[in-house]
Amino acid sequence: MFTANQCLDLVEKAQLEAESMDRSDVNLDNDESQRMFGPPPYSIPRPTTAKRNDAELEDINDPTYHASDVSESENLASKVLFNRTKDDNGSTLNWLRIVALKFESAIPAKFFFKYEFDDEYTGVSYMPASHPHLLKWASLVPAYKKLLPISEAKNKDLISMCKAKNGQLPLIPKVYHGFYEELPSSKQQKNTAPEPSTVDSDYDEDE
């Protein structure tokens, strides 16, 4: 009989083997032109009562993200997104209702979306098929020339969430620690309350 942690370890090993097989077919690790930003690989949550040492808390397979990795995409979007209002069926896109997006490397001028998780994906041709050369010259530039400071109170809260306590995993995954640790703080910087969300009202109008 396996313990809960032993079962999780077996699943993690199976995932690593599957990832290594995928990478053996198409090795993009050293091809900068093929790299795209994406969320880090999903991880398996472990029981919060389990005692974990520092080595177990660190996932060496996760890439590290820094503040300099934040890119400006508005200029790029203006060059390649010719259509962002109509899907391939001629219906108007409601971006606030989209729950899932899918991109396929074999169809670079199109993306797919869902309004409900049980729905089939619907395609959106955001670029004419005759303009694929635009993607070859597309590039992302850093969004900021320097790091923007946050308040000292917010910085303290974020750093505390990067630390493991009582053998439990930190609230913020290790892959993001470098990003938050690099953010400068300032006594003059004040916390700004978020603006009220308009998602609910916009969604109701389309129902």
N, C-alpha and C positions, 0 to 999 in steps of 0.2 A: 504494500500500500504506500503510495507516494504522499508526501506532505504537500500543502498548498504551495510552498515556496519551490519545492522540487518540480512540481507540475509547471509552474511559471518559468523555471529555468529551462525545462525541456522545450516549451513553446518558443522561448527566445532563441534557443539554439537552432530550432527549425527555421525561424525567420531569417537568421543570419545566413544559413545555408541556402535558402531560397534567393536572398539578395545577391549572394556571391555567384549563383548560377545565372541570374539575370545580367549581372555585370560582365560575366565571361562572354556572353553573346554580343553585347554592344558596350564597348569600353569608352565612356565619355568623360572619364575622370580628368584626363589631360587635354581635352579638347575644349578650350575656352569658348569657341564659337557656338558650341552646342549646349552650354550651361544656361539654365534658367532658374530664377529664384523660386523657391517653393517652401512650404512648411516643412519642418524637420520630420523624420520618420516617427510614426506613432509609437508610443511606448505602452507597456502593460503595467497598469497600476498594481502595486504590491500591497498586502495588508499593512495598515498603518501601525499595527502593534508589533510588526516584525522588527527585530534589531538588525540594522544594516551598518556596516563599516564604511569608511570613506571610499575604499576601492569599489565597493558594490554600488555606491551612490553615483559613481562616475561612469557614464556610457561613452567609451572611447570611439564608438562608431558615429556619434552625433557630430555634425559640423558645428563650428562656433560662429555666432552672428555678432556683429559689432554695429555701433551707430553709423559707421561709414558705409554699411551695406544698404542703408535706406536710399532708394533711388527716386529721382523725379521722373514721373511717367506721363505728365500732361503733354509735353512737347512730342514725345513718341506717339502718344495716342492720336494727336492731331495729324500725324503723317500717315498712319496705317489704318485707323478706324474710320472708314468712309461711311459705314452704316452702323448705327447703334440704336435704331428706333424700330426697325421692322424685322420679324423673323422670316424664314424661308416660305412660310405659309401666307405671308402678307399681313399678319396680325401685329398690332402695336406691342412693343416690349414694355413690360412693367418690371423695372429693375428691382423695385422694393419687394416683389413677391418671389423672386428667384431664390431657390433653396439649394441649388447645386449647379455647378458649372463643369464642363468637360472640354478638354482640348486634345486633339489628336495630331501627332507630328506628321502623319500622312496627308492631313488636310489643313495646312497652315493658315489658310485664308478664311477659316470658319471656326466657330465655337458652338457648343451645345449647352442647353440649359433645361432646367425643370422648375415648374411652379409647385409641384408636389413630389415627394420622394417616390411615390408609387407610379408616377407618370413616366412615359417614354421621353427620351431626350428630343428636343426640338432644335434644329439647326439655325444658325444665323450667319449669313455670308457677310462679314464685315468689310471685306475687301474684294474688288473685282478679281476674277480668276486670272485676268491678263496682267495683274500687277504683283506677282509674287516676288519680283526682284526687290521690292521695297523692304521686305523683311530681311534680306541679306545685309542691308546697310543700316538696319535698325540697331540702336545702341542706347543703353541707359546711362545717365550721368548722375552723380551724387545730388541728392535733394538739397543739401545744405553745405555751405562753405566752411562752417564751423558748427560745433555742437551747441544746441540751444539749452540754456540752464533751466533747471526746475527748482522748485522751492526746497529748502533744507528738510522740511517735514516730509514732503513726498519722497525725497531721496532716501531718508532714513527708513521709511516704510518699505520701499522697494528693495533696499539692500537686506532688510531683515527677512523678507520673503525669499531671498536667495540662499539663506542659510538653513542647513538641516538642523533640526532640534530633536533631542531625545531619540535619536536613531531613526527618525522619520524622514522621508524625502522632502526636500524644500518645496514650497508652494510654486515657485517659479522654476521650471526645468533648467538644468545646468547649461543647456545649449544657449540660453538667453542671458546668462549671468554677465558675460563680457559686455553685452549691450548696455545693461543697466549700470554696471560698475563704471563705465566710461562717461556716463552722463554727468555734467557739472551741475553744481547747485549754487544758489545765491540767496543771501538773506533778503535782498531787494525783490526777489521773484515771489509773487503771491499766487496762491492757488486760485484758479478760475473755475467757477461752477459750470458744469456742462449746460448747454442750451436744451430746452425742452425738446423731446423727440417728436417728429411729425410723422413717424412711420405709421402709427395706428390710424390717424386721420386720412392719410393718403391711401392707405390700404382700403379703408371703408368706402371711399369715394369710387373705387374701381369695382367694388363688389356688386 
